[in-house]
């Protein structure tokens, strides 16, 4: 996978990467800054296309997916970002409901679903608060609620604990683990080796342009 440079050349991020994640599995993706963790996640939700080969997510393949099918792919998975990416002019309820409105849902079905998901992440009592009124951990809980509102089969998390202090990071990780234990596939990019060692699972490392499986306790 590579990206164009201003001088006309290309910068290679990684080469010859092959990985398979089974439904219901939990996988960490680790690697140094710039190793391509976020790029690999972008490949999975098809925000970028591979230079060669193909990416398959569920029934969708990057080599054959149409532009009109990309939104349906993204509804089948959830994405959690390190910097939350919440809408600052909307409260917690509206931030989560927005993902349903864009799919054409409305009325009581939206309210029922949003309140159920907010309860799931422990934020029912903060539904009318705005992002600036929340702590970092609470903002990340809103981001997780938004990511799971369409009941995705897989959750892609890009450094979800990266901006949080250790105690809050543990709370967020325990929330993610609870979702996994309820059957959600979890693919999490992180540089927080403390989290990986404390809550071990299958761990893949991007190293020297390739992808290798490592023992989390060796980190």
DRENGUZA-954301 format. One record per residue (C-alpha): x, y, z; residue in three letters. Coordinates in steps of 0.001 Angstrom, whole numbers, plus 500000, padded with zeros to 6 digits. Each point is the difference from the previous one (the first is absolute). Layout:
N
XYZALA
...
***
This chain:
219
500000500000500000UNK
501441503386499039UNK
499042503659499722UNK
501024502631497421UNK
502630502602500903UNK
500118503623498793UNK
503085499233497872UNK
498107497368498026UNK
501418497021501865UNK
498208497741502440UNK
500547499163503656UNK
499567496345500832UNK
498166499304503268UNK
500026496203499943UNK
500315497166497482UNK
498771496423499726UNK
497613500201502961UNK
497547497152500368UNK
497731499488502979UNK
496724498279500788UNK
497772500874502947UNK
497141497645500824UNK
496590501141501136UNK
499875500212503787UNK
503781500340500335UNK
501927502717501846UNK
503242501230498448UNK
502479502727500909UNK
501995501766497285UNK
503215501558501290UNK
502910501826498422UNK
502049503151500213UNK
498571503376498953UNK
499999500095496216UNK
500048496222499617UNK
496571500015498342UNK
497529499027502730UNK
497459502666499065UNK
500526499294496301UNK
499192496328500523UNK
496772500969501752UNK
499154502407497171UNK
500430497104497587UNK
497478498002502008UNK
497296502658499867UNK
501054500697496421UNK
500979503607500398UNK
503063499186497859UNK
500667497287497441UNK
502968497615500033UNK
502661500406497315UNK
499824496265499393UNK
497924497107501234UNK
496575500240501580UNK
498353500730503337UNK
496991497961501037UNK
497703501060502832UNK
496997497741500395UNK
498418499692496569UNK
501747503077498587UNK
503254500034497997UNK
502012503103499182UNK
500581498678496484UNK
496302499897499148UNK
498105502274502415UNK
498074502834498364UNK
499888503553501313UNK
496348499602500923UNK
500760496896502081UNK
502728501625502119UNK
497452501607502400UNK
498393496575500545UNK
503401498500500794UNK
500645502747502544UNK
496640499423501666UNK
501003496376500564UNK
503058501055502002UNK
500712502580502669UNK
503014502291500182UNK
501347501664503153UNK
502642502721499639UNK
502599501241502482UNK
498856503619499639UNK
496299499115500470UNK
498776502040496952UNK
496797501051501726UNK
497749502765498653UNK
500665502865502399UNK
496699501773499314UNK
497904496942500907UNK
499401498347503328UNK
500742496389500883UNK
496593498731498874UNK
500215501875496683UNK
503562498823499320UNK
498930496382500338UNK
496656500421498229UNK
501689501668497027UNK
501316496623498792UNK
496420498739499843UNK
498569503103498339UNK
502444499712497099UNK
498675496485499315UNK
496453501347499715UNK
498715498927503414UNK
497826502352502033UNK
497430500226502770UNK
499660497769503050UNK
502217497280498533UNK
502944502405500145UNK
499311501059503590UNK
499617496423501168UNK
503230498892498321UNK
502044502997501185UNK
498894499643503607UNK
500783496289499945UNK
503514500637498697UNK
500647502874502426UNK
499035497669502841UNK
502392497426498598UNK
502932502438500272UNK
498862501488503327UNK
498977503448498762UNK
496205500115500246UNK
500274502779502591UNK
502158502153497691UNK
497796499927496904UNK
499406503792499982UNK
503614500992500641UNK
502202501411497241UNK
503503498655499224UNK
501763502902501727UNK
498122499140503203UNK
501365496443500054UNK
503275498485501154UNK
502273498299497487UNK
498793496577501109UNK
496371501039499649UNK
500635501389496530UNK
501546496682498999UNK
496947498190501361UNK
497821502186497765UNK
502239499135497054UNK
499625496297500801UNK
496212500354500314UNK
499899501679496590UNK
502164497224498529UNK
497722497192501245UNK
496637501695499383UNK
499440497994496800UNK
500914496752501803UNK
503142499288497933UNK
501545496540499924UNK
503513501464500300UNK
501371503001501873UNK
503155501682498680UNK
501686502060502707UNK
502875502348499098UNK
501990500829503162UNK
496800500233502100UNK
501942500448503263UNK
502846502094498607UNK
498886503354501432UNK
498856498693503378UNK
501736499574503331UNK
500588496372501119UNK
496981499716502318UNK
497580501337497366UNK
501723497960497289UNK
499279496876502053UNK
496325500965500257UNK
499747500443496228UNK
501842496744499370UNK
497664498151502348UNK
497041501451498098UNK
501487498783496703UNK
500631496580501533UNK
496389499809501192UNK
498817500661496430UNK
502349497289498758UNK
498703497520502579UNK
496482500722498739UNK
501075498751496572UNK
501467503039498230UNK
503216499535498030UNK
502632502474501226UNK
502990501170497948UNK
501937502601501952UNK
503048501992498927UNK
502024501202502974UNK
503441501015501198UNK
498958499498503632UNK
501937496827500813UNK
498826500213503627UNK
496444499410498820UNK
501071497151497701UNK
501861498220502798UNK
497280500580502600UNK
497181498823497705UNK
501811497533497698UNK
498592498792496698UNK
501355499083496587UNK
502547502692499132UNK
501269500985496550UNK
502953502331499519UNK
500825502135496970UNK
503788499773499731UNK
502347500889497120UNK
497122500222497568UNK
498555496612500924UNK
497534498513502471UNK
501021497400502596UNK
498219498367502933UNK
501618500605503392UNK
499546498845503594UNK
498356502922501884UNK
501869499080503180UNK
503324500533498196UNK
499323503699499445UNK
***
